[in-house]
């Protein structure tokens, strides 16, 4: 059970961290076009901001992971698929 929780915790955190790209894209849409230096600054800022938010919300993420595992325990094939392929 602990391995499943850690694996799902990693999946949820990486999914949330991947959404920092949406923040980056919103900055690009607002600014219109950006150069290389701006993209480095905006990209690094959104990445650091996302890491800080994930760190701040660790308890909520743990709660969500426990709820997801509770749901997936009733659906064995789906659980195996998610934990194996993601």
N, C-alpha and C positions, 0 to 999 in steps of 0.2 A: 504494500500500500504506500509506503514512503517513497519508493522509486516512482510510482505513478504520480504522486503529488508533486514531486520535484520536476518530473518531466512536463506535466501539465502547467506548472508554475512557469517554467522556462518558455513554453509555447505561448502562454498568455502574455508574459512580459515582452517577448520578442514581437508579438502581434501589435501590442500597444506601442512599442518603440518604433515599429515600422510606420506607424501613423504620423510620426514626426515629418515624414515626407510631405504629408498634406499641409502642414504648417509652412514648410519650405515653398511648396507650390503656391500657397496663398500669398506669400511675400512676393514671389515672382509675378503673379497676376496683378498685385497692387502696384508694383514698381514698373511693370511693363517689360523691360529688359534689364538684365544685370550683367556685369562683367565678371571676370574670374575672381577678383579680390572680394567683391560683394558676395559671390556665391560661397566662398570659403567662410566669410564672416557669418552670413545668414545660416549656412549649413551647420557650422560649429555651434552657433547659438541655439538653434533648434534642437540639436542633439543633446547638448548640455541641459537645456530646459526639460527635455523629455526624460533624461536620466534623473533629474531632480524630482520631477513629478512622480516617476515610478518609485523612487526611494521614499517619498513622502506618503505614497498610497500603498505601501507594502501590506498593511493590515487589511485593507479593502480587497487587494488582490488575493491574499490568502483566503478571505471569506468567499470570494467568487470561485476560486479553485476548489474549495471544499464543496460548494454547491454544485459545481459542474461534475465533480467526481461522484457526488451523491446521485445525480441524474444519470451519469454514464454507467453506474453500477447496475442499473436496470436495463441497460442496452449494451450487452457484452460485445457484440460485433462492432458496433460503432466505436466503443471505447478502444478496442484493440486496433481498429483502423486509425483512429486519431493519434493514439500513443505510438503506433508503429511508423506512420508515414509523415508525421509533422514534427 
